[in-house]
Amino acid sequence: MAVGHRLSLHRRAGGTFRQRGGGAVLIPPIERIQQTGSTNADLLARLAGGEHVGEGHWLVADRQTAGRGRLGRAWGDGQGNFMGSTVVRLTASDPSPATLALVVAVALAKVVRVFAPSVSLQLKWPNDLLVDGAKCSGILLERSGDAVVVGIGVNLASAPDLPDRPTFAFADAGIAIERDRFAEALAIALMDALWTWRQEGVGSIVRAWLPLGHPVGTPLHVSEQGIDGVFDGLEPDGALRLRRADGTVMLVHAGDVELRRPVEGN
């Protein structure tokens, strides 16, 4: 295992090794439950109660009754979809926790490309995953002391109907992805992405994000500020560069960004 990877010390943990490509690959510990309100809320409650949840420990549910997205949006569940959360333990030497959104997005996109190489996949800053312009996942990061709980939902089997945007499920496109295999691959990919983030810095994550994201020149709308512009790349720290009509560039460090037209895939 590469230096920098840390195993979960949680009492429910039980990481396993699997042979792959002639070598052993560590699969981080994945705790599976049938139903809960929210896997993010569950891990936050454990942390608040003083329970040690080590970095890399995953909680994955078959069903969620109170899943949440950004800005308090509800996130619908569905049997066969991926719904899980994990913990990132922050240290003083880590890059800015705000850049974890990009780390998670890159890891998720790489896993989806392995399981569904034929789809037209694209990232919308900072961490929405789109297929043919339709939302197929949700990512929610919540801070608790020196830990960040990362919640991810992916429409493997079915997609919720959202009033403000189209959605996509892989099964509707004839792509069958088994949830537990997806969970294992995502756990490994996020571990690798975190290692890159810590050892090589945010710049490496930004360089990995850019080829997966909307191209320079894509019209964007920043909802909170009500500002329009076009995508002008990312800063080295991961901030979005929004070029206004007058040529000035505004840096967006956080916010809800909308694409103003359908986006062509990579």
Secondary structure, DSSP 8 states (H G I E B T S, - for coil): --TT------TT---EEEEETTEEEEE--EEEEEEES-HHHHHHHHHHTT----TT-EEEEEEESS-B-GGG-B----TTSEEEEEEEE--TTS--GGGHHHHHHHHHHHHHHHH-TTS-EEEETTTEEEETTEE-EEEEEEEETTEEEEEEEE-SS-----SSS-B--GGGGT----HHHHHHHHHHHHHHHHHHHHHH-HHHHHHHHGGGB--TT-EEEETTTTEEEEEEEE-TTS-EEEE-TTS-EEEESS--EEESS-----
